[in-house]
Amino acid sequence: MAELKAMEMREVLVAFLDTELSKEKGNVVLLEADLASCSKTVPLMKKYPDKVINVGIAEQNMCGAAAGLSAYGFVPFIHSFGPFVTRRIADQLMISVCYAKQNVKIIGSDPGIAAELNGGTHMPLEDIGMLRSIPNIVIYEPTDNVEFAQALPQILAYKGAVYVRMFRKVPSPIFEEGYKFDLFKANVLKPGKDVSIFASGVMVQTAVNAAKLLEEEGINAEIVVVPTVKPIDAAAIIKSVKKTGAAVTAENHNVIGGLRSAVAEVLAENYPAPLTSVGVKEKFGEVGKIGYLRKAFNLEEADIVAAAKAAIARK
């Protein structure tokens, strides 16, 4: 388990794909759009030349080819940076994959500010919002390697399109050995009574840090990890907010269309309560390291603390 926690998230994906691609009668294939070195799948290309295809810088073609492979019984995994397997292939994903009910798994790496020095053009802050309105797609953002290793077999077993927002590097370890993950369930990481903090991806560790700061001020926050934004675990959201009476969302994404929107929709229809949000607000991405970008986009522990206090004050 220590070895798993120390791995880069892309290495967890490669290990899983290696196992599946090695099966003589397996139906998993991998399509890359000239980013195999970034995803560390170059060894897979050399090992399985008939099952791993580099389509070049042609993401739309990659998506169409994957849909065709799915129609013939294969389970294609396609990979590129997040913006290139969402906004660049939006029409192909909508029609060829989701409308046609094809079984394609989309891996979008470096979500949000994780794109760092690649800058605004490579920084998907709108990908969840774009895809949530498309029928027949699951949207999942891994929390850590322990979770991701369990999620991948479930993603493969699920019949339909799945979009994975994958952090390429070593994620903060959140879960311990023995944790059991369900792709369609949110998880209460820390029970609390004063405010519910719903967090995803790299913002989970930030929420944990914020909860400790709130505890110092006598505020007992509940942390709920929401890895799958669509379909969202509405029951878990309602249960938590009925207990705490106020909510905060924390996401590495635009506050429009992502986790905040999904949580707000659940609460508006089922249990109206004060809700504040931490996320990107009316900004495009920019070049920078994670620390700078967290500050520039107000994605720090202090931002969650302030949001939690604001939500509690509105009870």
C-alpha positions in Angstrom: 0.0 0.0 0.0 2.9 2.4 0.7 4.1 1.7 -2.8 0.7 2.5 -4.2 0.5 5.8 -2.3 3.9 6.9 -3.6 3.0 6.3 -7.3 2.0 9.0 -9.7 -1.7 8.6 -10.6 -0.8 8.0 -14.3 1.3 5.1 -13.2 -1.7 3.6 -11.4 -3.6 3.8 -14.7 -0.7 2.3 -16.7 -0.4 -0.6 -14.3 -4.2 -1.3 -14.7 -4.1 -1.0 -18.5 -1.0 -3.3 -18.6 -3.0 -6.0 -16.8 -6.0 -5.7 -19.1 -4.0 -5.4 -22.4 -2.0 -8.5 -21.5 -5.2 -10.7 -21.6 -5.1 -12.8 -24.7 -8.9 -12.6 -25.2 -9.3 -9.2 -23.6 -11.2 -6.4 -25.4 -9.5 -3.4 -23.9 -7.6 -1.1 -26.3 -5.8 2.3 -25.7 -5.8 5.3 -28.1 -3.3 8.1 -27.5 -3.2 11.5 -29.2 0.6 11.9 -29.3 0.9 12.3 -25.5 2.1 8.8 -24.7 5.2 10.2 -23.0 3.1 12.4 -20.8 0.8 9.6 -19.8 3.8 7.2 -19.5 2.1 4.7 -21.9 5.1 4.4 -24.3 6.1 1.0 -22.8 2.5 -0.2 -23.5 2.8 0.9 -27.1 6.0 -1.2 -27.5 4.5 -4.1 -25.6 1.1 -4.3 -27.2 1.5 -2.7 -30.7 -1.8 -4.2 -31.9 -3.8 -2.9 -28.9 -2.3 0.6 -28.4 -2.7 3.2 -31.1 -1.2 6.6 -31.4 -3.6 8.6 -33.7 -1.4 11.7 -33.6 -2.6 15.2 -32.7 -6.1 14.3 -33.9 -8.3 14.1 -30.9 -11.6 14.2 -32.8 -10.5 11.4 -35.0 -9.4 9.5 -31.9 -12.9 9.8 -30.4 -14.6 8.7 -33.6 -12.3 5.7 -33.9 -12.9 4.8 -30.3 -16.7 4.9 -31.0 -16.2 2.6 -33.9 -14.1 0.2 -31.9 -16.7 0.1 -29.2 -19.4 -0.7 -31.8 -17.4 -3.8 -32.7 -17.1 -5.0 -29.0 -13.9 -3.4 -27.9 -13.6 -1.2 -24.8 -11.4 1.7 -25.8 -9.6 4.0 -23.3 -8.7 7.3 -24.9 -6.3 9.8 -23.4 -5.2 13.4 -23.8 -5.0 16.5 -21.7 -8.4 17.4 -20.2 -9.4 20.2 -22.6 -8.6 18.1 -25.7 -10.8 15.2 -24.7 -13.7 17.4 -23.7 -14.1 20.8 -25.5 -12.1 19.8 -28.5 -14.0 16.6 -29.2 -17.4 17.8 -27.8 -19.4 16.9 -30.9 -17.8 13.5 -31.5 -18.3 12.7 -27.8 -21.9 13.9 -27.9 -23.0 12.1 -31.1 -20.6 9.2 -31.8 -20.1 8.1 -28.2 -23.0 9.2 -25.9 -25.9 9.4 -28.4 -24.8 6.1 -29.9 -24.5 4.6 -26.4 -20.9 3.4 -27.0 -18.7 2.0 -24.3 -15.7 4.5 -24.3 -13.6 5.5 -21.3 -12.2 9.0 -21.6 -9.1 9.9 -19.6 -8.5 13.7 -19.3 -5.2 14.4 -17.5 -4.1 17.5 -15.6 -7.6 18.9 -14.6 -7.9 22.5 -13.7 -4.9 24.2 -12.2 -3.0 20.9 -12.3 -2.0 21.9 -15.9 0.4 24.4 -14.2 3.0 25.7 -16.7 1.0 24.5 -19.8 -1.2 27.5 -19.0 -4.7 28.6 -19.9 -5.1 26.7 -23.2 -4.3 23.4 -21.4 -6.2 24.2 -18.2 -9.7 22.6 -18.2 -11.8 24.6 -15.8 -15.0 24.0 -17.7 -14.9 20.3 -18.6 -17.3 19.0 -16.1 -19.8 21.8 -16.9 -19.6 21.0 -20.6 -20.2 17.3 -20.1 -22.8 17.2 -17.3 -25.6 18.2 -19.7 -24.8 15.3 -22.1 -26.9 12.1 -21.4 -25.3 8.7 -20.9 -22.0 9.8 -19.4 -20.4 9.3 -16.0 -18.0 12.0 -14.7 -15.4 10.9 -12.1 -12.5 12.7 -10.5 -10.1 10.4 -8.5 -9.3 11.5 -5.0 -6.1 9.5 -4.4 -4.4 6.3 -5.6 -6.1 4.0 -3.1 -9.4 5.1 -4.5 -8.3 5.2 -8.1 -7.0 1.6 -8.1 -10.4 0.5 -7.0 -12.2 2.8 -9.4 -10.6 1.5 -12.6 -12.1 -2.0 -12.5 -15.5 -0.5 -11.8 -15.1 2.0 -14.7 -14.1 -0.9 -17.0 -17.1 -3.0 -15.8 -19.6 -0.1 -16.3 -21.3 -0.3 -19.7 -21.2 3.3 -21.1 -19.1 6.4 -21.4 -17.0 7.5 -18.4 -14.9 10.7 -18.2 -12.0 10.5 -15.8 -10.4 13.8 -14.6 -7.0 12.4 -13.8 -4.3 14.2 -11.8 -1.1 12.9 -13.4 1.4 13.3 -10.6 1.5 11.9 -7.0 -1.7 12.9 -5.2 -2.1 13.6 -1.5 -2.9 10.3 0.2 -6.4 10.5 1.7 -7.6 6.9 2.2 -6.0 4.1 4.2 -5.8 0.4 3.3 -9.1 -1.3 3.8 -11.1 1.6 2.4 -13.9 0.3 0.1 -14.8 2.5 -2.9 -18.1 2.6 -4.8 -17.9 4.6 -8.0 -21.4 6.0 -7.4 -21.2 6.9 -3.7 -19.9 9.9 -1.9 -17.9 9.3 1.2 -17.9 11.0 4.6 -14.3 11.5 5.3 -14.8 13.4 8.6 -18.1 13.6 10.5 -19.1 17.0 11.7 -22.2 19.0 12.9 -21.8 22.6 11.9 -21.2 22.7 8.2 -20.8 20.2 5.3 -17.8 20.6 3.0 -18.3 18.8 -0.3 -14.9 18.4 -2.0 -13.4 16.7 -5.0 -10.0 15.9 -6.4 -7.0 18.0 -5.3 -9.4 20.0 -3.1 -10.0 17.2 -0.7 -6.7 17.6 1.1 -7.3 21.4 1.1 -10.7 20.7 2.8 -9.0 18.5 5.4 -6.6 21.3 6.2 -9.4 23.8 6.4 -11.4 21.6 8.7 -8.5 21.6 11.1 -8.3 25.4 11.1 -12.1 25.6 11.7 -11.7 23.2 14.6 -9.4 25.6 16.2 -12.2 28.1 16.2 -14.7 25.7 17.6 -16.4 24.9 14.2 -16.9 21.2 13.6 -17.0 20.7 9.8 -18.1 17.5 8.1 -16.0 16.6 5.0 -17.8 14.7 2.2 -15.7 13.5 -0.7 -17.7 13.6 -3.9 -15.6 11.9 -6.6 -18.4 11.2 -9.1 -20.2 14.5 -10.0 -22.5 12.7 -12.4 -24.5 10.9 -11.4 -24.1 12.7 -8.1 -24.9 10.9 -4.8 -27.9 13.0 -3.9 -28.8 11.0 -0.8 -25.4 11.6 0.8 -25.6 15.3 0.2 -29.1 15.6 1.6 -28.2 13.4 4.7 -25.2 15.6 5.5 -26.8 18.9 5.1 -29.9 17.8 7.1 -27.4 17.3 10.0 -25.3 20.4 9.6 -27.7 22.9 8.1 -25.1 24.6 5.8 -22.8 23.6 2.9 -19.6 24.6 1.1 -18.4 23.1 -2.2 -14.6 23.0 -2.9 -13.5 22.1 -6.5 -10.7 22.6 -8.9 -13.1 23.8 -11.6 -15.4 26.7 -12.5 -18.1 27.1 -9.9 -20.6 27.2 -12.8 -21.5 23.7 -14.0 -19.4 21.6 -11.7 -19.6 20.3 -8.2 -21.2 23.5 -6.8 -23.9 23.4 -9.5 -24.6 19.8 -8.9 -24.9 20.2 -5.1 -27.0 23.3 -5.5 -29.4 21.5 -7.7 -29.8 18.7 -5.2 -30.4 21.1 -2.3 -32.7 23.4 -4.2 -35.0 20.4 -5.1 -34.8 18.5 -1.8 -33.5 20.5 1.1 -32.8 24.2 0.6 -30.0 25.4 2.8 -27.2 28.1 2.8 -24.5 27.2 0.2 -21.2 28.9 -0.5 -18.6 27.8 -3.0 -14.8 27.7 -3.4 -13.8 27.3 -7.0 -12.8 29.3 -10.1 -15.0 32.3 -10.6 -15.2 34.0 -14.1 -11.5 33.4 -15.0 -9.5 31.7 -17.6 -6.5 29.6 -16.7 -3.0 31.0 -16.7 0.6 29.9 -16.4 2.0 29.2 -13.0 2.9 26.6 -10.4 0.2 25.0 -8.1 1.0 27.2 -5.1 0.7 30.4 -7.1 -2.4 29.2 -9.0 -4.2 28.2 -5.7 -3.7 31.8 -4.5 -4.6 33.4 -7.8 -7.8 31.4 -8.1 -8.8 31.5 -4.4 -8.4 27.7 -3.9 -6.6 27.8 -0.5 -7.5 26.5 3.0 -8.3 30.1 4.0 -10.9 30.4 1.3 -12.7 27.3 2.5 -12.6 28.6 6.1 -14.1 31.9 5.0 -16.8 30.1 2.9 -17.7 27.8 5.8 -18.1 30.8 8.2 -20.3 32.6 5.6 -22.5 29.6 5.1 -22.9 29.1 8.9 -23.8 32.8 9.3 -26.7 32.4 6.9 -28.4 29.5 8.8 
